[in-house]
Amino acid sequence: MRRVVVTGMGAVTPFGVGAGALWESVKAGKNGVSGVTRFDVSELPTKVAGEVDGFSPSDYMDKKEQKRMDRFTQYALAAAIMAHEQSGLALDVEDRTRIGVIIGSGIGGISTFEEGIRVLFEKGPSRVSPFFIPMLIANMASGRIAIQFGLKGFNECVVTACSSGTNAIGDAFHTIREDKADLMFAGGSEAAVTPITFAGFCAMKAMSANPDPETASRPFDKNRDGFVLSEGAGVLILEEYEHAVRRGARILAEIAGYGCTNDAFHIVQPAEGGEGAARCMKLALEDAAVAPEAVGYINAHGTSTDYNDRFETIAIKTVFGEHAYKLGVSSTKSMTGHLLGAAGAIEAIITCNALIEGFLPPTIHYREQDPACDLDYIPNLGRAAEGVNCAISNTFGFGGHNATLVFKKCAEGPVATGLEGSGTA
């Protein structure tokens, strides 16, 4: 089968702009969560979020176009431009009918939706923007990236809640492997730090009520009390291996396998014992033809909720057996917060960099062990991990969606570090 490698990465996160800024912050164990500044949270139990800071859409698009895009589309387009820059891809000499885009989003243009409803009820239907629908719909990130670069190949939007970004990358991986494309822009984007999203998650009692940004997101800790909502985007350029070698591309990592399952159990709760998550990881390893013992690191879904962290731990032990206790397992959501549909994309970027540098990022804010969560969660400080050549990244979403990617360190071809060319533009 055709091999698929990563040759470009771009990100917009609470740590700022660029995949480099994301990785350096996560590697150092920094906290990207802060008090909410976008709107009044005085009547809400949750007071913190991972807001994007330092992003200027004018750096990536003209003012006329940015006014016609929801924030989630702006983030996705900026991340795609950065990924393209790092890849060194010369599109003028490529067959653009063989290049596609898959960008996932759990919610899409929710801030556009809120504003449209406000205008409708305050000013009447005639004042609703003609760009309301094109700004709102979740597929517009994929569409805008295709338009930006003239990409006429396979193009779609994945909407599987928090699994969206991982499903998008996995579907893009299979698209190339099955010879339906040579290159794909793939990832996820979300801009859901808005009043209605906060109100909805608070009504579910899903988000942390801890007002301290330094301890609110604490995956696998005994005293965790919910996730912390965040925003941003991550886009990876996936490329058929021989195509990448022929053009002298800098290869960052290889995608080797992808698993996708559903719990068929509950609209928001994971299946008992993480049954669906375990099947998903097994399928991904089988797809990659990788033995469980070959995996050295897991970037966990690790949301800081009771059910997820317990059941993901059980699922890991189900799949890896005794080897589960030899793995490094961390939740980088402890630093980034939970980016919903973009989570899997930025965590894929983090996982690639972990392999590139031989360094495992930590789970910060970890203070007290939960007896039900007894693996090595790399507490508080990351560590060097030479010899880790294979890693997986998990994401699980409402509706019972599960997705897992398997990454390998690519020792063949012109390999580069993950930070080269990963600047702000």
N, C-alpha and C positions, 0 to 999 in steps of 0.2 A: 504494500500500500504506500501511497505518497506520504512522505513525511512533512510535517508542518512546524515551522519555527516562528519565533517572535523577532521582528526586526525593528520595531518602533513602539514607543510608549509615551502617552501624554496624560496629564492629570490636572484636575482642578479640585482642591480639597480644602478642609479647614486649615491646613498648613500652608496654603497659598497656591501659587501657580507653578506647575511643572512636576514631572515624575521624580526629578531629583530632590525637590523640596519635600515631597511626600516621603521618600525613602530615608533621607537624612534625618527627618524628624522622628519617624518610626524607629529607626535604628537607635537613636539617642533616647528613646522612651519618653518623648515629649507628649504633652496633653493638648489636644486640639479642641477640647470642649470648653465653653465659656458661658457666661450668662447671656440670655436672649436679648438682642438689641433691636430686632426687626419690628416687634410689636409688643403690646402690653400683656404681660403674663401674670399680672397681680391676682387675677381670679382663677388661675390655673395651678394645679399642684406641681407641675413640672416647670422649672425655671431656667433650665440649661439646654444647650444644643451645640452642635458643631457647625457654626456658620462659616461660609467661605469668606476669607478676608484677603484683600489685596488684588481682587480680580477686576480688571477693566475691560469690558467687552470691546471698547474702541481699539484695543491692541490687536484684535482679530477680525473685526468686521466694521463696515462703515455705519455711521449713526442711523441712516435711513433703514438699513437692514436689521440692526439690533433692536429697533423699536417694533419690528415685526416678528420678533422671536421671544418666546417665553424664556425665562432664566435657564431652565433645564436644557433648552436647545443651544443657548449661548455657551453653556459649560461644555456640552458635547462637541460643538464645533471647534471651540478653542483646544480641547484635548486632542481632537483629530488632527488639527493643524500642527500641534506639537509632536504628535506621533509621526506624522508624515515627515516633518523636519528631521527627526532623529533617524528615521529609516534611510534617508538619502535616496529615496525612490524618485527616479526621473519619469514622471508620468507621460511626458511627451513621446517617449519611445516605447511605451507599454500599450497593449491592447486593452483599452478600458472596458470593453465588454466582458473581460475576464477578471475584473476587479469589482468586488461588491462591498456592501455595508450591512451590518446587523448591530443595531444599538438597542439595548433594552431599557425600559423605564417602568417602575412599578406604578407610578401615578401620572406622569406626564405633566402638562401645563396647569398645575393646580392653582398657582397664583393668578394666572390669566382667568381661570374659572371664577375665582373669588371676585376679581375686579369686574368681570362681566356681569355677575349677579348683582353686585352693588350698583353698577350703572343702570341695569335694567329696572331695578326697583326705585332708584332715586331719580333717574332722568328719563326713563321710558325706553321702549324697544328701539326707537329710531336712533338712539345714541350709542347702541352697542357697536363696537368696532367691526368693520368688515374683515378684519384679520383675527377676530375672536376664535373661529374654528381652526384655521391654520396654525395659530399659536398654541391652541389647547391640545390638539391630538398628539398622542404619544409617539406616532411614527415619524413626526416631523424632524426629529434629530437625525434619523437615518436619511430622510429625504434631503435635508439641508447639507449634510456631508457629501452626499452623492452629487448635488448641484455644485457645491464648492469645488470639487475636484473632477467633475465630469465622469463619474463612475457609473457605468451602464450595466453592470453585472447583477448578480443575485443581491436582492435588497429586501429587508424586512425589519420589523420591530417585534421584539419579544416582550411580553408582559406576563411575568410570573412572580409578581410581588418581589420579595427580597432575593429571589433566585434569578431575576431578569438578566443581570450583567453576566453571570456565569453561564446561563443558558445561551446567551447571545454569542459568547466566545466559543462555547462548545459546538453550537450549530455552525458557526463560521469555520471551525476546525474541520468538522465533517464535510462541509461544502468543498473545501480545498482537497481534502483527502480523497473525496469521491470524484475529483477532476471536474467539478462544476465551476471552479474559479482557481486562479493562481495566487491572488492576493485578496485579503479581506480586512476592512476596518471593522473592529468589533469591540464592544464594551457596554457601558451603561451610564446613564445620567439621571440625576434627580435633583429637584429644587423644591422640596416639600416642607421647608421650615416656614410654615404659614399658620395663621390663626385656626383655620378650619381643620387642618391636619393635626395640629396640637390638640385641639378640642376633642377630635375623634379618638386619638390614641389615649388621651387622658381618660375619656369616658370608658375605655376598655380596661383601664388600669394597667396598660402595657408598658408605659414609660416610667422611668425612675422619678420618684418624688424627692430625691435627695437634692437639696439646693446647692450643694458644694460641687463646683465643676471638677475639683481635684479628686473626688471620690465617687461621683455619680455613676460612671460606667465602670463596673468592676466584675467582669466575667469570671465565672467559676468560684468567686469568693462566697463564703457562707452568707454574708449580709447583703448580697446583691438584691436589688428591688425593681429591676426593669431596665429597658434599653434607653439610650440617649439618641434622639433623632439628629441626623446630620445631613449634609448636602454636598454635591459636587459631581464629578464625572471622571471616568477613566476610559481611555481608548487604546487598544493595542493593534498594531499592524501584524497580521498573520500572513505567512508566505510559504509557498511550497519550497522545500529545502533546496532542490536543484536550481530552481529559479533564483533563490537568494544567493547561492554560490556563484552562479554564472555572472551576476551583476556585481559581485564583490561586496555584498551586503554585510553589515556587522550583525552577527547572530547573537541574540541575547539569551535565548533559552529555547527549548523544544517543547511543544505540547504533544503529549504522547497518548492521552486517553481522556474520555469524557463519559460520565454517567448521569442519567436523568431518570428519576422515578417519582411516584406520587404515593403518599400515605393512604389515600382514600379512607380517611379516618375522621377529620374534623376541620372546620373552616379556619381555625387559628392555632389549635394545639397540635403539637407533633404526636405521632403515633407512640403508643406505649413502648418503652425500651428502645426508642429510636429505630424501629424496624425498617422504616422506609429509608432513613439515612444510611443505615448499614447496607441495605441492598444497593443503594446508589454508589457508595464507595467501592463495593465489590465489583459492580459493573464497570466503573471507571478503571479499576486496576486490570480487569480482564480485557477491556478495550485497549489498554496500553501494553498488554502482555507483560505486566510487572508483578512480581511476587510481593506480598505485603511486607516482607522483611527487607525489601530494597528501599522502602520509604523511610526517610530520616526526619521529615518535618511535616506537620499539618498546620495550615492556617485555618483555624476553626471558625465556624459560623459564630459561636461564642457571643451571644447577644447580651448577656448579663441578665437574662430572665431565668426563672427557676426551672421551667420545663425544658427549655432548649439546652441549657448547660448540662443538666443531669442526663438527658436522653442522648445528647451528642457524645458525652463521655461513655455511656453504655454502648452506643453504636461503634465507637472507635475500638473498644475492647472486644466487641463481637467480631469485627473484621480482622483485627491485628493480633488478637490473643495476647500472649505474654509479651510480644514485641511492642504492644501499646505502651508498656512502662519504660521502653527504651527510646521512645519517640519524643522529640520536642514538639509540644502543642501550644500554640499561642493564639490569643484573640487580639488582633490589632484594633478591633472596635473599642478596646479599652482606651485607645489613644485618639482614633478618628471619630468615634461615635458610629452610629449605624446609618449608612447612606442608602438604605432600602435598595432600590433597583440598581444603584451604582456600586453597591458594596462589593459584589463579586468581581467587578472590573478593577477597582483599586486594590483589592486583595490579591488579584492575579498579578498585578504589577509588583506588589510587595513580595509575593512568593517567588517571582522571577528574580528579583534582586537578592533575595535570601540565598538562592542557588548561585547566582553570579559571584557574590562576595563571600559565600561561606559563612554567613552570619544570620543567626536566628533572632528575630525581634521578640520583645517581651510582651507579657500580659501585665500592664501596669495596674496600680491600685489594688493589687492582690495582698490581702492582710491576713485573713483567717480561712483555713481550709474547710471546705464542705466535705464531710465524710463520703458523700455520694459522688464527689468530683476528686478523684485521687490520682490523676495523671501528672506528668511534668508539664506544667503550664508556663514554664520559663518566667517565673515570677519577678516582675519589677525591673530586672536588668537583662538585656539581650546578651547573647554570648556567641563567640566564634564556634563554628561547627564545620571544620574541614572534613571532607569526605562525605558530606551530605550531597548526593547527586540526584536525588529524586524527592519530590514533595507534592503534596496534594492541597487543594483549596476547596473548602466546603461552603455552600450557601443553601439555606433552607427558607422557604417562604410560606406565607398564609395560603391556604388552599391545599396544603399538603405537598407543595412542590419541593423537590430536592435536586441539587445539581452539584457535581464534583468534577474538578479538572485535575489531571495528573501532568506535572511538569518535570522535565529532565534538564540537567545541566548539559549543554551541548558542547562537547569537546572537539567537534569537527568543524572545519570551515573557519572563516575569519571572525573569531569571537571577540566581542568587546565588552567593556563594563556597562552596567545598566545606566550609568549617569552620563555617558558621552552624548552630547547633543540633546540633553534633556532639559534645556533651559526654559525660559519663559515665553518664547515665541516660536 
